[in-house]
């Protein structure tokens, strides 16, 4: 899921730096492919559909940001 989370938006530490500095120090780099198409690459017995995969990637990003904001 970490690979998927990195393809959309900022790394958690870059997001934290933008918030800390109150300006966009780091530009957002977006994957041009639809997130659901990218998520299909991560289907496994544990994550059986795109929505579960995208939820897990968002959860991972939020957890990283909460644990180590900088």
N, C-alpha and C positions, 0 to 999 in steps of 0.2 A: 504493500500500500504506500510505502514511502515514495517509491518511484512515481506512482500516480499523483500523489499530493504535490510533488515538485514540478509537475508539468503544467499546473494551473495556478497562477498567482505567484505569490512570493514565498520564500522560505520563512519559517516562523521568526528567525532572528532578524531578517530584513524588515518584516512587518513590524516587529517590536521597535526597531530603530526608527522607522517612519513615524510611529506613534510617539515615541520619546521626543523626537526632534520637532514634531508638529509640522513637518513638511515631507514631501515625497522624495526622500534621499535615494531610494531604490525604485526603479521603474518596474512595473508589473510586466512579466513576460508570459504571454498566453499561448498555449498550444492551439494551433489552428483547427485541429480536429475536434469534433463533438465529444464532450466528456463521456457520453454513453458508449461511443465507438471505442475510445481508449480503454474504458473499463472492461469491455469484452475480453481484452487480453489477460485479465486477472481472474477470470472465472475459474473456480476450483471447487472441490467438495465442500470447503468451508464457506465460501462466498459464491452462491449459486446464481446470482443475477446482478445486473449493473447497478441497481439501486443499493443493494447491500454493500457493494464495492465502493461506491461513491460516499455512502454514509461512513464507512470505515476510514476512508481517506480523510474526510472532514474531521472525524473524531481524532485521528492521529495528529493532524495539524493543530487542532485546538488543545490537545494534551501537551504537545511540544511547547506551544506558546504559553500555556499555564505553568508548566514546570520550569522553563528557562526562558523567560521573556527576553532576555538579552543574551 
